[in-house]
Amino acid sequence: MMPRASAYALCRHTKTNGLLCQSPALIDSAFCYHHQKARRARRRTPGSGPGHSTSVLHPLRNAETILQATAMVLSGLASNRIHHSKAGKMLYALQIAGTRVHPTPTKSRS
């Protein structure tokens, strides 16, 4: 769905379903009141930059996503954003998930 044409600036926030917010943006901002306020609150949260979310892991669908989640946990542990006991529990859960995932077939080079 294409954004509608507008005489005023629209919010540039992309929702989880992939669509743009399309609420009127604040003057001197690319975002609406709600998303500008949310972005300010996120900036004040330690370790809340892009790729630094440790409170939410993405769905573990295959071996690749399990490896990505493991990398996120290890990064959080190395930068002291995750306590070692919580990281241990998360890594154990990822280990269990890794044993339950079916290996993906690889293409042979012949």
Residue pairs with C-beta under 8 A, 6 or more apart in sequence:
1 19
3 10
3 20
3 22
4 22
8 24
8 25
9 24
9 25
9 30
10 20
10 21
10 22
10 23
10 24
10 25
11 20
11 21
11 22
11 23
11 24
11 25
11 30
11 31
11 32
11 35
12 20
12 21
12 25
12 30
12 31
13 20
13 21
13 31
13 32
13 35
14 20
14 21
15 21
21 31
21 32
21 35
23 32
23 33
23 34
23 35
24 32
25 31
25 32
26 32
26 33
26 36
29 36
31 39
42 48
46 81
47 54
47 76
47 79
47 81
51 72
52 75
52 76
52 81
53 72
54 72
54 73
54 76
54 81
54 82
57 69
57 72
57 73
57 90
58 65
58 68
58 69
59 65
60 66
60 69
60 94
60 97
60 101
62 101
62 104
63 98
63 101
63 103
63 104
66 94
66 97
66 98
66 101
69 94
70 91
70 94
73 82
73 87
73 90
73 91
73 94
74 87
76 82
76 87
77 84
77 87
82 90
